[in-house]
């Protein structure tokens, strides 16, 4: 099979103990702790690895500060690994490690990546049904009450870069990623061929939003539903961790619920749930940048406009030859049904 999900992310951090306390509170399960590293394993088999920033096993820094220094994607056969190694190594240095089950390289944009022999394990989720008037899905049944979040998956990694198109082109041409959505002059969402969730990587133009710096931005983890997100938010705030957006929200693109926290290991860590899932019938959309960046949040953020023309179109390059591109405009306010 082609490349699947994220197998691991490896951080370089200034304070290993403080960074580990953050991810302990966040709900990750440590499987190894030492003076040199802390390793967390999620239910799908993916890992988060914390190492000292100057650990010689890490790739050189390619941005200021702490954060993810290397990201590994999984392939499930040695034949596929060898196939990608040949394509990637055509014009750049490539290093093998482990028992020949891992390759390391630099993607365009200077982002250190790796591919590793790995097969993702399915996880078990059973969200509570949601009731609405005259549409009862949960009868004589109380919702589960959660006290904290326990992520089971790594959903995506986000990078702030100078050239979003060049960075994504490498993922597309060498790693068979598909573009799922595009924000004009702002960002590109992509996923590997064997992954169904909306995106596993997002390249954001570094000067589209503050803090206007390049490098690692955040990593998103999957939880079950909005209840688990709120429980995680409350638990993290009680332990002194800062939520920079002030609470929980939902993205316009990908539909995902979110809740972010500033991480002492660098960037942010996000709880995510209820994202869109796609198959090969999906046609990428082109979004007006502000509309694509719109979100519902617990409080109004300064960069969210109060009124906005809703505009989105289909990516013409993904349409069959001769097809007429579809462009949709929504009014700022829905039309009133005269028969209502």
Secondary structure, DSSP 8 states (H G I E B T S, - for coil): ----SEEEEEEEES-HHHHHHHHHHHT--EEEE-SSEEEEE-TTS-EEEEEETT-TTS----SSSSEEEEEEEEES-HHHHHHHHHHHTTSS--EEETTTTEEEEEETTTEEEEEEE--------------BTTB-SSSS------SS----EEEEEEEEES-HHHHHHHHHHHH--EEEEEETTTEEEEE-TT--BS-SEEEEETTSSTT---EEEEEEEE-SSHHHHHHHHHHHHHTT---TTSS-EEESSS--EEEEEE-TTSSEEEEEES--B--TT---EEE-HHHHT-EEESS--TTS-SS--EEEEE-GGGS-TT----EEEE-SS----TT-
